[in-house]
Amino acid sequence: MKQLTYGENTKMNNFVISLRDNNEKRRAHITEQFSGKNIPFEFFNAINKTQLHVADELGVTFDNPNLSPGEKGCFLSHITLWKKIIDEDITVAGIFEDDIYLSKESEKALSSYDWVSNKLDVIKIEKSSEKVKTSVNPVIRINNNINIFRLNSKNLGTAGYIITNKGARYLLNKITTEPLKNPIDHDMFNDFLLDDKYIACQSLPALCIQDFVFNNTDANFPSLLENNRIHRKTESKDISKNKLLRELNRVAHQVKDFVFQKVIERKIKFNM
């Protein structure tokens, strides 16, 4: 993929999804992280389990009985932000969850989004996996120490990503076209990657990381969502059928990538 031009006249916003009530520790942590690196941000009150009626307003339906109310609230928080980006004509925004650490490179990259091309949809900036498959060449270089590559393999998690107005429109349209069967990150950073029109990327090195990934424990910020999560041991026939079709499509893409040598596996680094 050839080098992309930078965006112009970008209106930048950084939103941190965070429960409004009884959440002082996480909010203090985020304030320290962003203010310490002079990165502007604002809290976005997360949708809690008593506000799930927001789904009707967004045109979102769920078709997975194993999703907990906490999970649904998390998904709806992200989707509500996508709609906000569209409605307010925000060119590009950063979306974060409230248990992240920011890297030493983050100040330059997240203080202004003039470098983000409006041809992209989403840039995942967190480290959630050790390795990831990407395009051979970067689509954007920032200050010679941050590279943005097109993402070519599953890399789950929604704790930190940059989204363009184009990307918000793509995702909202996809999410509201069919009932939600999977966690939202499975769509954003796995299933939708099979669509060549969807341009999702990964920053290397990563610009943020969740506390439980960094410390290999959730002792600092226990997740109510994780405690409420139901282990998905069963799948409906429709979900299994769709999964089989996705995997067949993925194999076809892997063969094509191998033949044309368009993909390389890279280690994801995070520099505190």
C-alpha positions as CSV (number, residue, x, y, z in Angstrom):
1,M,0.0,0.0,0.0
2,K,1.5,3.3,-1.0
3,Q,2.2,6.2,1.4
4,L,-0.9,8.2,2.3
5,T,-1.2,11.9,2.6
6,Y,-1.9,13.5,5.9
7,G,-5.3,14.9,6.9
8,E,-6.1,18.6,6.7
9,N,-7.8,20.9,9.2
10,T,-8.4,18.0,11.5
11,K,-10.5,18.6,14.6
12,M,-9.0,16.5,17.3
13,N,-10.7,14.9,20.3
14,N,-9.6,12.3,22.8
15,F,-12.4,10.6,24.6
16,V,-11.9,8.3,27.6
17,I,-14.8,5.9,28.2
18,S,-15.3,5.8,32.0
19,L,-18.2,5.1,34.4
20,R,-19.3,8.3,35.9
21,D,-20.1,7.1,39.5
22,N,-17.8,5.4,42.0
23,N,-14.9,5.4,39.7
24,E,-12.5,7.9,41.3
25,K,-9.4,5.7,41.1
26,R,-9.6,5.1,37.4
27,R,-10.4,8.7,36.6
28,A,-7.4,9.9,38.7
29,H,-5.2,7.5,36.9
30,I,-6.3,8.7,33.5
31,T,-5.9,12.3,34.4
32,E,-2.4,11.7,35.5
33,Q,-1.5,9.8,32.3
34,F,-2.9,12.4,29.9
35,S,-2.0,15.6,31.8
36,G,1.5,14.3,32.4
37,K,2.1,14.1,28.7
38,N,0.2,17.3,27.8
39,I,-2.4,15.4,25.8
40,P,-5.9,16.9,25.8
41,F,-8.8,14.6,26.6
42,E,-12.2,14.5,28.1
43,F,-14.2,11.8,29.9
44,F,-17.1,10.2,28.1
45,N,-19.6,8.7,30.6
46,A,-19.9,5.0,29.8
47,I,-23.2,3.4,29.2
48,N,-24.1,1.3,32.2
49,K,-26.3,-1.7,32.5
50,T,-29.3,0.5,33.4
51,Q,-29.0,2.5,30.1
52,L,-29.2,-0.3,27.6
53,H,-32.2,1.2,26.0
54,V,-29.7,3.4,24.1
55,A,-29.4,0.4,21.8
56,D,-32.9,1.2,20.4
57,E,-31.8,4.8,19.6
58,L,-28.7,3.6,17.9
59,G,-30.5,0.9,15.9
60,V,-28.4,-1.8,17.5
61,T,-29.7,-5.2,18.3
62,F,-28.0,-8.1,20.1
63,D,-28.2,-11.7,19.0
64,N,-26.0,-13.5,21.5
65,P,-27.7,-14.6,24.8
66,N,-24.3,-15.0,26.4
67,L,-23.4,-11.3,26.4
68,S,-23.6,-9.8,29.9
69,P,-25.3,-6.4,30.5
70,G,-21.8,-5.0,31.3
71,E,-20.5,-6.2,27.9
72,K,-23.5,-4.6,26.1
73,G,-22.9,-1.4,27.9
74,C,-19.2,-1.4,26.9
75,F,-20.2,-2.0,23.2
76,L,-22.8,0.7,23.3
77,S,-20.4,3.2,24.8
78,H,-18.1,2.8,21.8
79,I,-21.0,2.9,19.3
80,T,-22.4,6.0,20.9
81,L,-19.0,7.7,20.4
82,W,-19.0,6.7,16.7
83,K,-22.4,8.4,16.3
84,K,-21.1,11.5,18.1
85,I,-18.2,11.7,15.7
86,I,-20.6,11.5,12.8
87,D,-23.2,13.9,14.2
88,E,-20.7,16.5,15.2
89,D,-18.6,16.1,12.0
90,I,-15.4,15.3,14.0
91,T,-12.7,14.5,11.5
92,V,-10.7,12.2,13.7
93,A,-10.7,11.2,17.4
94,G,-8.9,8.9,19.8
95,I,-11.0,6.5,21.9
96,F,-9.6,5.0,25.1
97,E,-10.7,3.0,28.0
98,D,-9.9,4.1,31.5
99,D,-7.2,1.6,32.6
100,I,-4.4,2.4,30.1
101,Y,-0.9,3.6,30.4
102,L,0.5,5.9,27.7
103,S,3.9,5.3,26.0
104,K,6.7,7.7,25.9
105,E,6.0,8.3,22.2
106,S,2.4,9.1,22.8
107,E,2.7,12.9,23.5
108,K,3.7,13.8,20.0
109,A,1.3,11.5,18.2
110,L,-1.8,12.1,20.3
111,S,-1.6,15.8,20.9
112,S,-2.5,16.6,17.3
113,Y,-4.0,14.4,14.6
114,D,-2.8,16.3,11.6
115,W,-0.8,13.3,10.6
116,V,-3.9,11.0,10.3
117,S,-5.0,10.4,6.7
118,N,-8.8,10.7,6.1
119,K,-8.4,7.6,3.8
120,L,-7.9,5.4,6.9
121,D,-10.8,4.0,9.0
122,V,-9.2,2.9,12.3
123,I,-5.7,2.9,13.8
124,K,-5.3,0.5,16.7
125,I,-2.7,2.0,19.0
126,E,-2.7,-0.3,22.0
127,K,-0.6,-3.4,22.7
128,S,-2.9,-6.4,23.3
129,S,-0.9,-9.1,21.5
130,E,2.8,-9.9,21.4
131,K,2.9,-10.2,17.6
132,V,0.7,-9.1,14.7
133,K,0.7,-9.4,10.9
134,T,0.9,-6.2,9.0
135,S,1.6,-4.7,5.6
136,V,5.3,-4.8,4.6
137,N,5.6,-1.1,4.2
138,P,4.1,1.6,6.5
139,V,1.3,3.7,5.3
140,I,2.4,6.6,7.6
141,R,5.6,7.5,9.4
142,I,5.6,9.8,12.3
143,N,8.9,11.5,13.4
144,N,10.9,8.5,12.2
145,N,10.1,6.5,15.4
146,I,6.4,5.6,15.0
147,N,5.2,3.7,12.0
148,I,1.5,3.0,11.0
149,F,1.1,-0.3,9.2
150,R,-2.1,-1.8,7.7
151,L,-3.3,-4.6,10.0
152,N,-3.6,-8.0,8.4
153,S,-4.4,-10.3,11.4
154,K,-6.6,-10.6,14.4
155,N,-5.6,-8.2,17.2
156,L,-8.4,-7.9,19.7
157,G,-9.1,-5.2,22.2
158,T,-10.6,-1.7,22.1
159,A,-8.6,0.1,24.9
160,G,-7.0,2.5,22.5
161,Y,-7.7,3.4,18.9
162,I,-7.9,6.4,16.6
163,I,-10.9,6.6,14.3
164,T,-11.7,8.8,11.4
165,N,-15.1,10.1,10.4
166,K,-15.0,7.7,7.5
167,G,-14.2,4.9,9.9
168,A,-17.0,5.8,12.2
169,R,-19.5,5.8,9.4
170,Y,-18.3,2.4,8.1
171,L,-18.5,0.8,11.5
172,L,-21.8,2.2,12.5
173,N,-23.3,1.1,9.2
174,K,-21.9,-2.4,9.6
175,I,-22.9,-2.8,13.3
176,T,-26.5,-1.6,12.6
177,T,-27.0,-3.7,9.5
178,E,-27.1,-7.0,11.3
179,P,-27.6,-8.0,15.0
180,L,-24.5,-8.0,17.1
181,K,-23.3,-11.6,17.6
182,N,-19.7,-11.1,18.6
183,P,-17.8,-8.8,21.0
184,I,-17.2,-5.5,19.1
185,D,-13.4,-5.9,18.9
186,H,-13.9,-9.2,17.1
187,D,-15.7,-7.3,14.4
188,M,-13.3,-4.3,14.3
189,F,-10.0,-6.1,14.5
190,N,-10.8,-9.5,13.1
191,D,-13.8,-10.1,10.9
192,F,-14.0,-6.8,9.2
193,L,-10.3,-7.1,8.2
194,L,-11.5,-9.4,5.4
195,D,-13.1,-6.4,3.7
196,D,-10.5,-4.7,1.4
197,K,-12.5,-1.4,1.7
198,Y,-12.0,-1.3,5.4
199,I,-8.5,0.1,6.2
200,A,-7.6,-0.8,9.8
201,C,-4.0,-0.2,10.9
202,Q,-1.7,-0.8,13.8
203,S,0.9,1.7,15.3
204,L,4.3,0.3,16.0
205,P,5.4,0.8,18.7
206,A,2.1,0.8,20.5
207,L,1.1,4.1,22.1
208,C,-0.9,2.6,25.0
209,I,-1.4,-0.6,27.0
210,Q,-4.1,-1.8,29.4
211,D,-3.0,-2.2,33.0
212,F,-3.8,-5.9,33.2
213,V,-1.7,-6.6,30.0
214,F,1.2,-4.5,31.3
215,N,1.2,-5.9,34.8
216,N,-0.3,-9.4,33.9
217,T,-2.9,-8.9,36.7
218,D,-6.1,-6.9,37.1
219,A,-5.3,-6.2,40.8
220,N,-4.9,-2.4,40.2
221,F,-8.1,-1.9,38.3
222,P,-10.4,-4.9,38.7
223,S,-12.9,-5.1,35.9
224,L,-16.6,-5.3,36.7
225,L,-17.1,-6.3,33.1
226,E,-14.8,-9.3,33.3
227,N,-16.4,-10.4,36.6
228,N,-19.8,-10.4,34.9
229,R,-18.7,-12.0,31.7
230,I,-20.2,-15.4,30.9
231,H,-17.8,-17.9,29.4
232,R,-19.0,-18.6,25.9
233,K,-18.9,-22.4,25.7
234,T,-21.8,-22.7,23.2
235,E,-22.6,-21.1,19.9
236,S,-25.8,-21.0,18.0
237,K,-25.9,-22.8,14.6
238,D,-26.0,-19.5,12.8
239,I,-22.9,-18.2,14.6
240,S,-21.0,-21.4,13.9
241,K,-22.0,-21.3,10.2
242,N,-20.9,-17.7,9.9
243,K,-17.7,-18.5,11.6
244,L,-17.0,-21.3,9.1
245,L,-17.6,-19.0,6.2
246,R,-15.3,-16.3,7.7
247,E,-12.5,-18.9,8.2
248,L,-12.8,-20.1,4.6
249,N,-12.5,-16.5,3.5
250,R,-9.6,-15.9,5.8
251,V,-7.7,-18.9,4.4
252,A,-8.2,-17.5,0.9
253,H,-6.7,-14.2,2.0
254,Q,-3.8,-15.9,3.7
255,V,-3.0,-17.8,0.4
256,K,-3.1,-14.6,-1.5
257,D,-0.9,-12.8,1.0
258,F,1.6,-15.7,0.9
259,V,1.8,-15.7,-2.9
260,F,2.1,-12.0,-3.3
261,Q,4.2,-11.5,-0.1
262,K,2.1,-8.6,1.1
263,V,2.3,-9.4,4.8
264,I,5.0,-9.7,7.5
265,E,4.7,-10.6,11.2
266,R,6.1,-8.0,13.6
267,K,6.5,-7.8,17.4
268,I,4.5,-5.1,19.1
269,K,6.6,-3.1,21.4
270,F,5.5,-0.7,24.2
271,N,7.9,1.8,25.6
272,M,6.8,3.1,29.0
